[in-house]
Structure formats: C-alpha cells, structure tokens
Amino acid sequence: MTTEGHIAALERRHKELERQLDDENTRLAQDSMMIAALKRKKLEIKDELVKLQASA
C-alpha cells in the first residue's frame, strides 16, 4: 500500500471511530470502558497520521 493509500485508510478508520464514539455517547447506558478504548484507538491513529503526513 502506498503512503497516500495508508493515510486515506487511517483517515477512514479515524472517522469510523468518531462515529462509534458519537453513537456510544448518545446511548442512555454509556459504556465508559468502551468510550475510553475508542478514544485511545482514535488517538493512536491520529498520532500515526501526523507521523505519516510529516514524512510524506
């Protein structure tokens, strides 16, 4: 996969995690562990995106 393709895939995954976070936050019985895990994964992807974009 090219760097551009990898960046695009990470951006899609980041948006999907954001959607999942929004869904979880609107539930009446929020799962705080799930929210924390989603936020952590989203941050990991964001960090990787920043590194890839800086080197591209």
Secondary structure, 3 states (H helix, E strand, C coil): CCHHHHHHHHHHHHHHHHHHHHHHHHCCCCCHHHHHHHHHHHHHHHHHHHHHHHHC
